[in-house]
Amino acid sequence: MNTKYKLFVLAFVLSLGLDQGTQIWARGSLRPRYPDVVTVIPNYFELRYSENTGSAFGLFRNVPNAR
């Protein structure tokens, strides 16, 4: 397998793993605090829990069975 394809697969697997890991972290530590905000840097960076109830980017959220 070509080196660039190996690097692509590695980057893909790492980004997928980081994405899933941060989602698990957010559900575990931010959901119990909802609707409170976790301030990381005052007046600049805050974390808050929210869920996307529609399809991609909230599209079709008001359409029945659109999930």
Backbone as a printed PyTorch tensor [residue, N CA C, xyz], in Angstrom:
tensor([[[  0.8560,  -1.1810,   0.0000],
         [  0.0000,   0.0000,   0.0000],
         [  0.8970,   1.2380,   0.0000]],

        [[  0.5070,   2.2240,  -0.7560],
         [  1.2660,   3.4610,  -0.8900],
         [  1.2880,   4.2230,   0.4360]],

        [[  2.3580,   4.9210,   0.7220],
         [  2.5250,   5.6520,   1.9810],
         [  1.4450,   6.7000,   2.1880]],

        [[  1.0600,   7.4100,   1.1230],
         [  0.0490,   8.4530,   1.3020],
         [ -1.3000,   7.8550,   1.6860]],

        [[ -1.6030,   6.6520,   1.2240],
         [ -2.8540,   6.0040,   1.6040],
         [ -2.8120,   5.5340,   3.0530]],

        [[ -1.6560,   5.0660,   3.4800],
         [ -1.4930,   4.6740,   4.8820],
         [ -1.6740,   5.8770,   5.7980]],

        [[ -1.0970,   7.0130,   5.4130],
         [ -1.2450,   8.2290,   6.2170],
         [ -2.6970,   8.6960,   6.2330]],

        [[ -3.3720,   8.5830,   5.0910],
         [ -4.7770,   8.9630,   5.0380],
         [ -5.6230,   8.0800,   5.9600]],

        [[ -5.4140,   6.7840,   5.9180],
         [ -6.1680,   5.8570,   6.7730],
         [ -5.8620,   6.1420,   8.2370]],

        [[ -4.6040,   6.3910,   8.5640],
         [ -4.2280,   6.7130,   9.9370],
         [ -4.9140,   7.9980,  10.4080]],

        [[ -4.8900,   9.0380,   9.5740],
         [ -5.5410,  10.3010,   9.9260],
         [ -7.0440,  10.1090,  10.0810]],

        [[ -7.6410,   9.3070,   9.2060],
         [ -9.0750,   9.0380,   9.2850],
         [ -9.4340,   8.3200,  10.5770]],

        [[ -8.6970,   7.2830,  10.9020],
         [ -8.9780,   6.5080,  12.1220],
         [ -8.7700,   7.3670,  13.3660]],

        [[ -7.7100,   8.1710,  13.3900],
         [ -7.4620,   9.0440,  14.5400],
         [ -8.5530,  10.1010,  14.6940]],

        [[ -8.9630,  10.7130,  13.5920],
         [-10.0070,  11.7390,  13.6910],
         [-11.3420,  11.1330,  14.0880]],

        [[-11.6550,   9.9580,  13.5720],
         [-12.8920,   9.2820,  13.9710],
         [-12.8590,   8.9250,  15.4530]],

        [[-11.7290,   8.4150,  15.9080],
         [-11.5900,   8.0700,  17.3220],
         [-11.6920,   9.2940,  18.2250]],

        [[-11.0550,  10.3860,  17.8410],
         [-11.1390,  11.6160,  18.6390],
         [-12.5570,  12.1720,  18.6560]],

        [[-13.2390,  12.1060,  17.5170],
         [-14.6140,  12.5770,  17.4450],
         [-15.5180,  11.7700,  18.3780]],

        [[-15.4220,  10.4650,  18.3150],
         [-16.2530,   9.6220,  19.1690],
         [-15.8830,   9.8070,  20.6420]],

        [[-14.5940,   9.9580,  20.9190],
         [-14.1590,  10.1660,  22.3020],
         [-14.6800,  11.4640,  22.8910]],

        [[-14.6550,  12.5360,  22.1250],
         [-15.1700,  13.8060,  22.6480],
         [-16.6860,  13.7740,  22.8010]],

        [[-17.3760,  13.0210,  21.9440],
         [-18.8270,  12.8900,  22.1150],
         [-19.1620,  12.1260,  23.3920]],

        [[-18.4230,  11.0700,  23.6640],
         [-18.6410,  10.3140,  24.9050],
         [-18.3390,  11.1950,  26.1090]],

        [[-17.2450,  11.9560,  26.0350],
         [-16.8950,  12.8580,  27.1350],
         [-17.9960,  13.8960,  27.3580]],

        [[-18.5090,  14.4860,  26.2820],
         [-19.5410,  15.5230,  26.4010],
         [-20.8090,  14.9620,  27.0180]],

        [[-21.2120,  13.7630,  26.6090],
         [-22.4090,  13.1630,  27.1940],
         [-22.2130,  12.8510,  28.6680]],

        [[-20.9990,  12.4530,  29.0290],
         [-20.7450,  12.0870,  30.4160],
         [-20.5470,  13.2590,  31.3460]],

        [[-19.9480,  14.3360,  30.8740],
         [-19.6360,  15.4240,  31.7950],
         [-20.4480,  16.6940,  31.5590]],

        [[-20.9330,  16.9350,  30.3580],
         [-21.7000,  18.1550,  30.1120],
         [-23.2060,  17.9360,  30.2350]],

        [[-23.7070,  16.7670,  29.8660],
         [-25.1520,  16.5230,  29.9450],
         [-25.6890,  16.6640,  31.3700]],

        [[-25.0110,  16.1140,  32.3840],
         [-25.5500,  16.2920,  33.7430],
         [-25.6170,  17.7560,  34.1880]],

        [[-24.8360,  18.6310,  33.6140],
         [-24.8230,  20.0450,  33.9940],
         [-25.7960,  20.8820,  33.1800]],

        [[-26.3980,  20.3060,  32.1350],
         [-27.2870,  21.0650,  31.2530],
         [-28.3860,  21.6920,  32.0630]],

        [[-28.7610,  22.9260,  31.9160],
         [-28.3730,  23.9150,  30.9160],
         [-27.2150,  24.8070,  31.3500]],

        [[-26.5000,  24.4420,  32.4110],
         [-25.3590,  25.2580,  32.8440],
         [-24.2550,  25.2670,  31.7990]],

        [[-23.4210,  26.2770,  31.8720],
         [-22.3130,  26.4650,  30.9440],
         [-21.0150,  26.2160,  31.6890]],

        [[-20.0810,  25.5250,  31.0510],
         [-18.7490,  25.3160,  31.6100],
         [-17.8380,  26.3670,  30.9840]],

        [[-17.3340,  27.2780,  31.8010],
         [-16.4710,  28.3410,  31.3100],
         [-15.0230,  27.8760,  31.3430]],

        [[-14.3680,  27.8900,  30.1910],
         [-12.9730,  27.5060,  30.0920],
         [-12.0980,  28.7550,  30.1950]],

        [[-12.3810,  29.7530,  29.3640],
         [-11.7170,  31.0540,  29.4150],
         [-12.8280,  32.0930,  29.5430]],

        [[-12.9110,  32.8060,  30.6810],
         [-14.0170,  33.7400,  30.9020],
         [-14.1740,  34.7520,  29.7590]],

        [[-15.4040,  34.9650,  29.3630],
         [-15.7900,  35.8930,  28.2990],
         [-15.1860,  35.5540,  26.9370]],

        [[-14.6880,  34.3130,  26.7570],
         [-14.0920,  33.9610,  25.4740],
         [-14.4720,  32.5550,  25.0070]],

        [[-14.3530,  31.5380,  25.8800],
         [-14.5600,  30.1480,  25.4720],
         [-15.3870,  29.4160,  26.5120]],

        [[-16.5700,  28.9400,  26.0910],
         [-17.4790,  28.2180,  26.9840],
         [-17.9350,  26.9300,  26.3090]],

        [[-18.2620,  25.9480,  27.1270],
         [-18.7990,  24.6890,  26.6220],
         [-20.2110,  24.5210,  27.1530]],

        [[-21.1220,  24.1140,  26.2910],
         [-22.4730,  23.7960,  26.7210],
         [-22.9750,  22.6170,  25.9250]],

        [[-23.8260,  21.8260,  26.5220],
         [-24.3230,  20.6120,  25.8870],
         [-25.5620,  20.9270,  25.0630]],

        [[-25.6070,  20.3970,  23.8490],
         [-26.8010,  20.4950,  23.0090],
         [-26.8370,  19.2860,  22.0990]],

        [[-28.0250,  18.9560,  21.6160],
         [-28.1810,  17.8380,  20.6970],
         [-28.8240,  18.3140,  19.4160]],

        [[-28.4100,  17.7460,  18.3100],
         [-28.9870,  18.0330,  17.0100],
         [-30.1280,  17.0380,  16.7930]],

        [[-31.3650,  17.5200,  16.8040],
         [-32.5080,  16.6180,  16.7090],
         [-32.8990,  16.3000,  15.2800]],

        [[-32.2930,  16.9590,  14.3080],
         [-32.6110,  16.6900,  12.9150],
         [-31.5560,  15.8290,  12.2590]],

        [[-31.5770,  15.7990,  10.9650],
         [-30.5370,  15.0890,  10.2100],
         [-29.2930,  15.9680,  10.2040]],

        [[-28.4900,  15.8980,   9.1920],
         [-27.2580,  16.6750,   9.1320],
         [-27.5370,  18.1630,   9.2780]],

        [[-26.8780,  18.7970,  10.2040],
         [-26.9610,  20.2310,  10.4680],
         [-28.3830,  20.6830,  10.8080]],

        [[-29.2040,  19.7930,  11.3380],
         [-30.5590,  20.1530,  11.7460],
         [-31.5650,  20.1910,  10.6150]],

        [[-31.1800,  19.7280,   9.4250],
         [-32.1210,  19.7110,   8.3120],
         [-33.2720,  18.7560,   8.6190]],

        [[-34.4250,  19.1030,   8.1850],
         [-35.6250,  18.2620,   8.3030],
         [-36.0290,  17.9800,   9.7510]],

        [[-35.6870,  18.8560,  10.6890],
         [-36.0120,  18.6070,  12.0910],
         [-37.4980,  18.6280,  12.3580]],

        [[-38.2800,  19.3030,  11.5240],
         [-39.7240,  19.3580,  11.7270],
         [-40.4930,  18.3530,  10.8780]],

        [[-39.7700,  17.4960,  10.1650],
         [-40.4180,  16.5000,   9.3160],
         [-40.4880,  15.1840,  10.0930]],

        [[-41.6630,  14.5710,  10.1840],
         [-41.7750,  13.2960,  10.9010],
         [-40.8940,  12.2210,  10.2520]],

        [[-40.3160,  11.3940,  11.0710],
         [-39.4750,  10.2640,  10.6450],
         [-38.2730,  10.6890,   9.8060]],

        [[-37.7270,  11.8570,  10.0480],
         [-36.5970,  12.3500,   9.2710],
         [-35.2600,  11.9460,   9.8800]],

        [[-35.2610,  11.2970,  11.0000],
         [-34.0000,  10.9350,  11.6600],
         [-33.3280,   9.7820,  10.9760]]])
